[in-house]
């Protein structure tokens, strides 16, 4: 029987403990409350043998020793407690289990009361995130400083007889429990047991910490334009609610650049920004400078704040000093959405907006400003929008259906070109009925009035007012057939509507419908345009069919195909809009879902005369076995292309696992119509549970004024718990 020893007048091994067993509470219930506080200071010691050595005033426990104190456990083969010095020494397979479940190991430990100080021989520990640390010796001080000699740290699985993918070896390391940082002296980063980097000093956060200030992993490479470059980010945790990353970059061919990224959270919202600046002249794709040196930079940022429940305001800012600045310095995130509205490629958009939404209303208002980065852009012809506003109120009228009213305004001004000030007020109504035989019947009506205040010198009129509207109905016949292996659903649908004639005045400048194209998503809408400046009136008829098959194993195929007929051709619609004649091209969409093995989505437009391909957009993704890829393909016939020429391109990105964690990476964005690779990447990668290494070759054949084809070579890797080295934007 193991012996159980209890001390209640002082703490033995305070810090190694657990809940006292029943045997340790032999006192009667009368004094239970009086001793509750003292119970927290007791240590329970269990072992095969426990005896006292009166000669040197020690207590010795041997065989399956386990000491428990306040949620902590110490296990060892042998333990000696010195009553005179109040220190304890444990040896043989020592394991310390903290209250949070983390474990520490040692061949031998010597500790004082309450673990205020001590040392360990043959020390190792498992940290959060599967990280582990081992040292020949470790010393813990009462101020929370833990010093380790001849240390090895890794976040990889440790197997006997095999080197981890990566590890840090250092002569000395210090873990500061207050700052939660691990600092190394004479550190060597080993990959596969081979030394790669030597650093006289290195520090990184303890895996238990959330975030800490310090240097991040650098980024380095070689570019035909910038030459050899090195980027060293520094992360500054300003407060619990804000941080800043400062990233100076030095280049072989041009002057250094400073990058700054910041985030701050407030009580009602948050802001973030990405900026950079330098003092440099223009330079071409070979890094040859020309012109005068001046300050150049960029600023992208956004913020969103709550005014009150349902109401928010925000902003987005996008600006840079030069239209080629982002391409020269490879600034990313230009196309991110930073507010209500998204920009177009090579166009920057700054906006200030407010939104409100409740159970029966929605409203928004925004001020917009554009900056053109294309060679043909003229800043004086780009509009300033102040404001662009929309509001809608709707009602559920029960058996009578749904109704809504809406108001909208758009005020566009230019230094050169047509100004346009529009105000609109409208309303609509619809309901749904089930007819005998299973038919669905949806009648609808809409009415809107527009008023335009125009620039007479450009438009020929000082103002235009109009009334537009449609009324009609949609009828459909949904059919379903459930089967043993597959369920089939088919729904033929017809929509008929009649609207006001001559809805489009040629004096109205078309601002919001320049690139609009009628497709299957608006096949059964009475107004096939969906915006404000152009409106589809007159009589129209749409017919189409939607079919879907769902297999029991989860595979699903769906398609919609249809066409539209009009009572009169409207010359205000061009060929690209698909609404220019008395009948549209055939439009269709198809999707295939087979889990991760294959996801396919496509949209197609076929010429109404000979069913030749007018437009095709297709996206596919797959992940099975050793192969993962995503691809997109598009083709636009010259007949409907705004430029009047064929437009075709393909984008592919994927990775093929070869063996043992090694894989081949490929990525290509190709403009087939111009026979140009917009971007191409090819590389080799190694991936395991704790690291990823990449060697990447990158090439772009795009020419934009002084910038031409570019090539670069990078080594990129990511180490679990340490961060990324190189670009992670692949």
C-alpha positions in Angstrom: 0.0 0.0 0.0 1.4 3.4 -0.9 1.9 5.8 2.1 0.1 9.1 2.2 1.7 12.0 4.1 0.0 15.3 4.9 1.5 18.6 6.0 -0.8 21.4 7.1 1.5 23.8 8.9 3.7 24.7 5.9 3.9 24.2 2.1 6.0 21.4 0.8 6.8 21.7 -2.9 4.3 24.5 -3.1 3.4 24.6 -6.8 3.4 20.8 -7.3 -0.1 19.6 -6.2 -3.6 18.6 -6.7 -6.9 18.2 -4.8 -6.2 16.5 -1.4 -7.5 12.9 -1.2 -10.1 12.0 1.4 -7.4 10.6 3.7 -5.9 14.0 4.0 -9.2 15.4 5.4 -9.5 13.3 8.5 -10.6 16.3 10.5 -14.2 16.5 11.6 -16.7 18.6 9.8 -16.7 21.1 12.7 -13.3 22.5 11.8 -13.7 22.1 8.0 -14.5 25.8 7.5 -11.7 26.9 9.7 -9.1 24.9 7.8 -10.4 25.7 4.2 -7.8 28.4 3.7 -5.1 26.2 5.1 -6.1 23.4 2.7 -4.8 25.5 -0.3 -1.3 25.4 1.2 -1.1 21.7 1.8 0.8 19.2 -0.3 -0.3 15.6 -0.8 2.6 13.2 -1.4 2.0 9.7 -2.6 4.7 7.1 -3.2 5.4 3.4 -2.9 7.7 4.3 0.1 7.8 7.4 2.2 10.2 7.7 5.2 11.9 10.3 7.4 15.6 10.7 7.8 16.0 12.5 11.2 19.8 12.7 10.8 19.7 15.4 8.1 16.0 16.4 8.7 14.7 15.2 5.3 11.7 13.3 4.1 12.4 10.8 1.3 9.8 9.4 -1.1 10.6 6.6 -3.6 8.8 4.7 -6.3 6.0 6.3 -8.4 6.3 9.5 -6.5 3.4 12.0 -7.1 3.2 15.4 -5.3 0.0 17.4 -5.8 -0.6 21.1 -5.0 -3.2 23.5 -6.2 -3.8 21.9 -9.6 -0.2 21.0 -10.3 1.4 17.6 -10.3 5.0 16.5 -9.9 5.9 12.9 -10.8 9.3 11.3 -10.3 11.1 8.1 -9.3 12.6 9.7 -6.2 12.0 12.9 -4.1 14.0 14.4 -1.2 12.5 17.3 0.8 14.9 19.2 3.1 12.9 20.6 6.1 15.8 22.9 7.0 16.2 24.7 3.6 12.6 24.0 2.5 13.9 22.8 -0.8 13.0 19.6 -2.7 15.0 17.6 -5.2 13.3 15.2 -7.6 15.1 12.8 -9.9 14.4 10.1 -12.4 11.8 10.6 -15.1 10.6 13.9 -13.7 7.4 15.2 -15.1 5.7 18.5 -14.0 2.1 18.9 -15.2 0.7 22.4 -14.9 -2.9 23.2 -14.2 -3.5 24.1 -17.9 -2.3 20.6 -18.9 1.1 21.7 -20.3 4.0 19.4 -19.4 7.7 19.8 -18.5 10.3 17.1 -18.3 13.7 16.7 -16.6 16.2 14.2 -15.4 16.5 16.1 -12.1 14.9 19.3 -10.6 15.7 21.3 -7.5 13.0 23.8 -6.4 12.3 26.1 -3.5 8.9 26.9 -1.8 6.2 27.9 -4.2 8.5 27.2 -7.2 9.9 30.7 -6.6 13.3 29.5 -7.9 14.9 26.3 -9.0 16.9 24.5 -11.6 16.6 21.5 -13.9 19.0 19.1 -15.5 18.1 17.5 -18.9 15.1 19.8 -19.2 12.4 19.7 -22.0 8.9 21.0 -22.3 5.9 20.9 -24.6 4.5 24.3 -25.5 1.3 25.4 -27.1 0.9 24.8 -30.8 2.9 21.5 -30.7 6.1 23.4 -30.1 8.8 21.8 -27.9 12.0 23.0 -26.3 14.9 21.1 -24.8 18.0 22.2 -22.9 20.9 20.7 -21.0 20.0 22.8 -18.0 17.4 25.4 -17.1 17.1 27.9 -14.2 13.9 29.6 -13.1 14.1 32.8 -11.1 11.3 34.3 -9.0 10.9 37.3 -11.3 9.7 35.0 -14.1 13.0 34.8 -16.0 13.8 31.3 -17.3 17.4 30.8 -18.5 18.3 27.7 -20.6 21.7 26.6 -21.7 22.4 24.7 -25.0 18.8 24.9 -26.1 16.9 23.4 -29.1 13.5 24.8 -30.1 11.1 23.5 -32.8 7.4 23.5 -33.6 7.8 20.2 -35.6 7.0 16.7 -34.3 10.1 15.2 -32.7 10.8 11.6 -33.5 13.7 9.5 -32.1 16.6 9.1 -34.6 15.2 11.7 -37.0 15.9 15.4 -37.3 12.8 17.7 -37.3 12.2 19.7 -40.5 13.6 22.8 -38.8 14.9 23.7 -35.4 16.8 26.5 -33.6 19.9 25.6 -31.8 21.4 28.3 -29.4 24.1 28.6 -26.9 21.7 30.3 -24.5 18.1 31.3 -24.4 15.8 33.3 -22.0 12.1 33.0 -21.7 10.6 36.0 -20.1 7.2 35.1 -18.6 6.1 38.7 -18.3 6.8 39.7 -21.9 6.2 36.2 -23.2 9.3 36.4 -25.4 12.0 33.8 -26.1 15.4 35.4 -26.8 18.4 33.5 -28.1 22.1 34.1 -28.2 24.3 32.6 -30.9 21.3 31.0 -32.7 21.5 28.7 -35.7 18.5 27.8 -37.8 18.8 24.2 -39.0 16.7 22.8 -41.8 16.7 19.0 -42.0 19.6 19.0 -39.6 21.7 21.3 -41.9 22.7 24.8 -40.6 21.2 27.5 -42.8 21.3 30.8 -40.9 23.5 32.0 -38.1 22.1 34.9 -36.0 24.0 36.4 -33.0 20.6 37.4 -31.5 17.1 36.2 -32.3 13.8 36.5 -30.4 10.2 35.5 -31.1 7.0 35.3 -29.0 6.3 32.4 -26.7 3.7 30.2 -28.5 1.4 30.9 -25.5 1.4 34.6 -26.2 -1.1 36.4 -28.4 1.1 39.0 -30.0 4.3 40.9 -29.3 6.4 43.6 -30.8 9.4 42.5 -32.7 11.1 41.9 -36.1 9.1 39.7 -38.5 10.7 37.3 -41.0 12.3 39.2 -43.8 11.6 39.0 -47.6 14.4 38.9 -50.1 14.7 38.2 -53.8 16.1 39.2 -57.2 14.2 41.2 -59.8 15.2 42.4 -63.3 13.6 45.8 -62.5 14.6 46.3 -58.8 17.7 44.2 -58.6 18.5 42.4 -55.4 16.2 43.5 -52.6 15.8 42.9 -48.9 12.7 43.8 -46.9 12.8 43.7 -43.0 9.4 44.2 -41.3 9.1 45.3 -37.7 5.8 44.6 -35.9 4.8 47.1 -33.1 2.0 46.0 -30.8 1.1 49.6 -29.9 -1.8 48.6 -27.6 -4.4 45.8 -27.1 -6.4 47.6 -29.8 -3.8 48.8 -32.3 -0.7 47.7 -34.1 1.8 49.0 -36.7 4.1 47.2 -39.1 7.0 49.2 -40.5 8.8 47.6 -43.4 11.9 49.3 -44.9 13.1 47.8 -48.1 16.5 48.3 -49.8 17.0 47.7 -53.5 20.1 47.3 -55.7 18.8 49.5 -58.5 16.7 52.2 -56.8 16.4 54.1 -53.6 15.0 52.5 -50.4 11.2 52.4 -49.7 9.4 52.5 -46.4 6.2 50.6 -46.0 3.7 51.1 -43.2 0.6 49.0 -42.3 -1.6 49.9 -39.4 -4.8 48.8 -37.7 -6.7 50.2 -34.8 -10.0 49.1 -33.2 -12.3 51.6 -31.5 -15.4 51.2 -29.4 -17.7 51.6 -32.4 -15.5 50.3 -35.2 -12.0 49.9 -36.7 -9.7 51.4 -39.3 -6.8 49.9 -41.3 -4.3 51.3 -43.8 -1.4 50.3 -46.0 1.0 53.0 -47.1 4.5 53.4 -48.5 6.8 56.3 -49.5 10.2 56.8 -51.1 12.3 59.6 -52.7 13.1 58.5 -56.2 12.9 59.4 -59.9 10.9 57.4 -62.5 12.5 54.2 -63.7 11.8 51.6 -66.3 11.6 47.8 -66.2 15.4 47.6 -66.3 15.7 49.8 -63.2 17.1 52.7 -65.2 16.1 56.0 -63.6 15.0 59.1 -65.5 13.6 62.5 -64.5 13.9 64.3 -61.2 13.9 62.6 -57.8 10.8 63.5 -55.7 8.7 62.0 -52.9 6.4 59.3 -54.2 4.1 56.9 -52.4 0.6 55.4 -52.0 -2.1 55.1 -49.4 -4.9 52.4 -49.3 -7.1 52.4 -46.2 -10.6 51.9 -45.0 -12.8 52.2 -41.8 -16.2 51.2 -40.7 -18.1 52.5 -37.6 -21.4 51.9 -35.9 -23.5 55.0 -35.4 -26.4 53.2 -33.7 -28.0 49.8 -34.2 -28.7 49.4 -37.9 -26.7 52.5 -38.9 -23.1 52.6 -39.9 -20.7 55.0 -41.6 -17.3 54.3 -43.2 -14.7 55.4 -45.7 -12.3 53.9 -48.2 -9.2 55.7 -49.5 -7.1 54.7 -52.5 -4.5 57.1 -53.9 -0.9 57.1 -55.2 1.4 59.7 -56.5 2.2 58.0 -59.9 -0.1 55.8 -62.1 2.7 53.2 -62.4 3.9 53.4 -58.8 2.1 50.2 -57.7 3.5 48.2 -60.7 7.1 49.5 -60.1 7.1 48.5 -56.5 4.7 45.5 -56.8 2.1 47.0 -54.4 -0.7 44.5 -53.9 -4.3 44.8 -52.6 -5.3 47.4 -55.1 -8.5 45.7 -56.0 -9.7 45.0 -52.5 -13.2 46.3 -51.7 -12.9 49.1 -49.2 -16.5 50.3 -48.8 -19.9 50.1 -50.5 -18.4 50.2 -54.0 -15.6 48.3 -55.7 -13.1 49.8 -58.2 -12.3 48.7 -61.7 -8.9 47.3 -62.7 -6.3 50.1 -62.8 -8.7 52.6 -61.3 -8.5 53.8 -57.7 -11.7 54.7 -55.8 -12.0 56.8 -52.6 -15.4 56.9 -50.9 -17.2 58.1 -47.9 -20.5 56.5 -47.1 -23.3 55.9 -44.6 -25.8 53.0 -44.5 -29.0 52.3 -42.6 -31.1 49.1 -42.5 -34.1 48.0 -40.5 -36.8 45.4 -40.7 -38.6 47.2 -43.5 -36.2 49.8 -45.0 -32.7 50.2 -46.4 -30.8 53.4 -47.3 -27.3 54.4 -48.2 -25.4 57.5 -49.4 -21.9 57.9 -50.7 -19.4 60.4 -52.1 -17.0 58.9 -54.7 -13.7 60.1 -56.2 -11.8 58.2 -58.9 -8.1 58.2 -59.9 -7.1 56.6 -63.2 -4.0 54.5 -63.6 -4.4 53.6 -67.2 -2.3 55.3 -69.9 -5.4 56.7 -71.6 -6.9 58.1 -68.5 -7.5 61.9 -68.3 -8.1 63.0 -64.7 -10.2 65.9 -65.9 -12.7 63.6 -67.5 -13.1 61.2 -64.5 -16.2 62.1 -62.5 -16.6 63.2 -58.9 -19.8 61.7 -57.5 -21.5 63.7 -54.6 -23.7 62.2 -53.6 -24.8 58.8 -54.8 -27.9 57.9 -52.7 -30.6 55.2 -52.5 -33.4 54.6 -50.1 -36.2 52.0 -50.0 -39.2 51.3 -47.8 -41.2 48.1 -48.3 -44.4 46.5 -46.9 -45.6 43.0 -46.5 -49.4 43.2 -47.3 -50.2 39.6 -46.6 -52.4 38.1 -49.3 -52.1 41.3 -51.3 -48.3 40.7 -51.8 -45.3 43.0 -51.3 -44.9 46.7 -52.2 -42.1 49.2 -51.9 -41.2 52.7 -52.7 -37.7 53.9 -53.4 -35.8 57.1 -54.1 -32.4 57.6 -55.7 -30.0 60.4 -56.7 -26.7 60.6 -58.5 -24.8 63.8 -59.0 -21.7 63.5 -61.3 -19.5 66.4 -62.2 -16.4 66.7 -64.4 -13.9 69.3 -65.2 -14.1 68.3 -68.9 -17.2 66.4 -70.3 -20.8 66.0 -69.5 -22.2 66.7 -66.0 -25.2 64.7 -64.9 -27.6 65.3 -61.9 -30.3 62.7 -61.5 -33.2 62.3 -59.0 -35.5 59.3 -59.2 -38.7 58.3 -57.3 -40.4 54.9 -57.9 -42.4 52.0 -56.5 -43.2 48.4 -57.3 -45.6 45.7 -56.3 -45.6 41.9 -56.7 -47.3 38.8 -55.4 -47.3 35.0 -55.8 -50.2 32.7 -56.4 -50.5 29.0 -56.8 -52.9 28.1 -59.7 -54.7 24.8 -60.2 -52.5 22.1 -61.6 -49.4 23.4 -59.7 -48.6 26.5 -61.8 -47.0 29.5 -60.0 -48.3 32.9 -61.1 -46.5 36.1 -60.2 -48.0 39.4 -61.3 -46.0 42.5 -60.9 -45.9 46.2 -61.7 -43.3 49.0 -61.4 -43.4 52.7 -62.0 -40.5 55.3 -61.8 -40.0 58.9 -62.5 -36.6 60.4 -63.4 -35.4 64.0 -63.6 -32.0 64.9 -65.1 -30.3 68.2 -64.9 -27.8 68.3 -67.8 -25.0 70.3 -69.3 -26.7 71.8 -72.3 -23.4 72.5 -74.1 -22.6 68.8 -74.1 -26.0 67.0 -74.0 -28.0 69.5 -76.1 -30.6 69.8 -73.4 -30.6 71.5 -70.0 -32.9 68.9 -68.5 -34.8 65.7 -69.2 -37.7 64.3 -67.3 -39.3 60.9 -68.0 -41.7 58.3 -66.6 -40.8 54.6 -67.0 -42.6 51.5 -65.9 -43.6 47.9 -66.6 -46.4 45.6 -65.8 -46.8 41.9 -66.5 -46.6 38.4 -65.0 -44.3 35.4 -64.7 -45.8 31.9 -64.9 -43.8 28.7 -64.1 -44.6 25.0 -63.8 -42.2 23.4 -61.3 -41.9 19.6 -61.6 -40.0 17.2 -59.4 -39.4 13.5 -59.6 -37.8 11.7 -56.7 -35.8 8.6 -57.5 -33.9 5.9 -55.7 -30.5 7.4 -56.8 -31.3 10.8 -58.1 -33.9 13.5 -57.7 -34.9 15.5 -60.8 -36.4 19.0 -60.9 -37.5 20.9 -64.0 -39.1 24.3 -64.1 -40.2 25.9 -67.4 -40.8 29.6 -67.0 -42.4 32.4 -69.1 -42.4 36.1 -68.4 -44.4 38.7 -70.3 -44.4 42.4 -69.6 -45.4 45.7 -71.3 -43.6 48.9 -70.5 -43.6 52.6 -71.5 -42.4 53.2 -75.1 -39.5 55.6 -75.9 -38.1 55.2 -72.4 -34.6 56.3 -73.3 -33.7 59.9 -74.3 -30.5 60.1 -76.3 -29.6 63.3 -74.3 -29.3 61.3 -71.1 -25.6 60.4 -70.5 -25.2 56.7 -69.8 -23.0 56.4 -66.7 -24.1 53.3 -64.8 -24.9 51.0 -67.7 -21.8 51.3 -69.9 -20.7 47.7 -69.5 -24.0 46.1 -68.7 -24.9 42.8 -70.4 -28.3 41.0 -70.3 -27.8 37.4 -69.2 -29.6 34.5 -67.5 -29.5 36.2 -64.1 -32.0 38.9 -65.4 -33.8 36.6 -67.9 -37.2 36.9 -66.1 -36.8 40.6 -64.9 -39.3 43.0 -66.6 -36.4 45.6 -66.9 -33.4 43.7 -68.3 -31.0 46.5 -67.5 -31.4 46.9 -63.7 -29.7 50.3 -63.5 -31.1 53.8 -63.9 -29.7 55.6 -67.0 -31.0 53.0 -69.5 -34.5 51.4 -69.1 -36.1 48.5 -71.1 -39.6 49.5 -72.0 -42.0 48.3 -74.7 -43.3 44.8 -74.9 -41.1 41.8 -74.0 -41.4 38.1 -73.6 -38.8 35.8 -72.0 -38.9 32.0 -72.0 -36.5 29.6 -70.3 -36.1 26.4 -68.4 -34.2 25.5 -65.3 -33.3 21.9 -64.6 -31.5 20.3 -61.7 -30.4 16.8 -60.8 -29.3 15.9 -57.3 -27.7 12.4 -56.7 -27.9 10.8 -53.3 -24.1 10.9 -53.1 -24.1 14.7 -53.1 -23.4 15.3 -56.8 -25.5 18.1 -58.3 -25.9 19.4 -61.8 -28.0 22.5 -62.6 -28.6 24.6 -65.7 -30.7 27.5 -66.8 -31.2 28.4 -70.5 -33.5 30.9 -72.2 -34.0 33.8 -74.5 -35.9 37.2 -74.8 -38.0 38.7 -77.5 -39.0 42.4 -77.7 -41.8 44.2 -79.6 -39.4 47.0 -80.8 -35.7 47.5 -81.2 -34.3 50.3 -79.1 -31.3 52.1 -80.7 -30.0 53.2 -77.3 -28.9 49.6 -76.5 -25.7 48.4 -78.2 -24.8 44.9 -79.4 -22.8 44.1 -76.2 -25.9 44.7 -74.0 -27.8 41.8 -75.7 -30.9 44.1 -75.8 -30.2 45.9 -79.1 -32.6 44.0 -81.4 -36.1 42.5 -81.2 -34.6 39.3 -79.9 -31.6 38.5 -77.7 -28.9 35.9 -78.0 -29.4 32.6 -76.2 -28.1 32.8 -72.6 -27.4 29.9 -70.3 -25.5 28.9 -67.1 -24.4 25.5 -65.9 -23.0 24.3 -62.6 -21.6 20.9 -61.5 -20.8 20.1 -57.9 -18.9 16.9 -57.0 -17.5 17.8 -53.6 -13.9 18.7 -53.6 -13.2 16.5 -56.6 -14.7 19.0 -59.0 -16.6 22.3 -58.9 -17.6 23.8 -62.3 -19.5 26.9 -63.1 -20.0 28.3 -66.6 -22.0 31.0 -68.3 -22.5 31.2 -72.1 -24.0 33.5 -74.7 -24.8 32.0 -78.2 -25.5 34.0 -81.3 -29.3 33.9 -82.0 -28.7 33.3 -85.8 -26.3 30.4 -85.9 -25.7 29.5 -82.3 -22.0 30.4 -82.6 -20.2 31.3 -79.4 -20.5 34.9 -78.5 -19.2 34.8 -74.9 -18.0 32.1 -72.5 -17.0 32.4 -68.9 -16.0 29.2 -67.1 -14.4 28.4 -63.7 -13.4 25.0 -62.4 -11.6 23.8 -59.3 -10.5 20.4 -58.2 -8.7 18.7 -55.3 -8.2 15.0 -55.3 -5.4 12.7 -54.5 -2.1 14.5 -55.2 -3.6 17.3 -57.4 -5.1 20.6 -56.5 -6.0 23.3 -59.1 -8.3 26.1 -60.0 -8.8 27.5 -63.5 -10.8 30.2 -65.3 -11.3 30.7 -69.0 -13.1 33.5 -70.9 -13.7 34.2 -74.6 -15.6 37.2 -76.1 -16.4 37.4 -79.8 -15.5 40.6 -81.6 -19.2 41.1 -82.4 -20.0 41.9 -78.8 -16.6 43.1 -77.6 -16.6 46.8 -76.6 -13.2 47.1 -78.3 -14.4 45.4 -81.4 -11.7 42.7 -81.2 -11.6 39.2 -79.9 -10.8 38.9 -76.2 -9.7 35.6 -74.8 -7.8 34.6 -71.7 -7.1 31.8 -69.2 -5.9 31.6 -65.6 -4.6 28.5 -64.0 -3.2 27.8 -60.6 -2.4 24.5 -59.0 0.0 22.2 -57.1 0.9 18.6 -57.8 2.3 16.5 -54.9 5.1 14.3 -56.1 6.3 12.3 -53.1 7.4 12.8 -49.5 5.9 16.3 -49.1 7.5 17.6 -52.3 5.3 19.3 -54.9 5.4 21.3 -58.1 3.6 24.7 -58.1 2.4 26.4 -61.3 0.4 29.5 -62.0 -0.4 31.3 -65.2 -2.5 34.2 -66.3 -2.4 34.4 -70.1 -4.0 36.9 -72.5 -4.6 34.5 -75.4 -5.9 37.2 -77.8 -2.6 39.2 -77.4 -0.4 36.1 -77.0 1.0 37.5 -73.7 1.6 35.9 -70.4 0.3 38.5 -67.9 1.9 36.5 -65.1 3.6 33.2 -64.9 4.9 31.3 -61.8 6.7 28.0 -61.6 8.3 26.5 -58.6 9.0 23.6 -56.2 7.6 23.3 -52.7 8.1 21.1 -49.7 5.4 21.0 -47.0 4.9 19.1 -43.7 3.1 19.7 -40.4 5.4 22.5 -39.3 6.9 24.2 -42.4 6.6 25.1 -46.1 9.4 25.9 -48.4 9.1 27.3 -51.9 11.5 28.2 -54.7 9.6 30.3 -57.2 10.3 31.8 -60.6 8.0 34.6 -61.6 7.7 36.3 -65.0 5.4 39.0 -66.5 5.3 40.0 -70.2 2.9 42.9 -69.7 4.0 46.2 -71.2 2.7 49.5 -69.8 4.5 52.6 -71.1 8.0 52.5 -69.6 7.5 49.2 -67.9 8.0 46.0 -69.9 8.6 42.3 -69.3 9.9 41.5 -65.8 11.4 38.4 -64.1 12.1 37.6 -60.5 13.3 34.7 -58.4 12.4 34.2 -54.8 12.9 31.7 -52.0 9.9 31.7 -49.7 9.2 29.6 -46.6 6.9 29.5 -43.6 7.8 28.1 -40.2 5.1 27.3 -37.7 5.2 29.6 -34.7 8.0 31.8 -36.3 6.2 33.2 -39.4 6.8 33.6 -43.1 10.0 34.4 -45.0 9.3 35.9 -48.4 6.0 36.7 -50.2 2.9 34.8 -49.2 0.8 36.2 -52.0 1.0 33.2 -54.3 
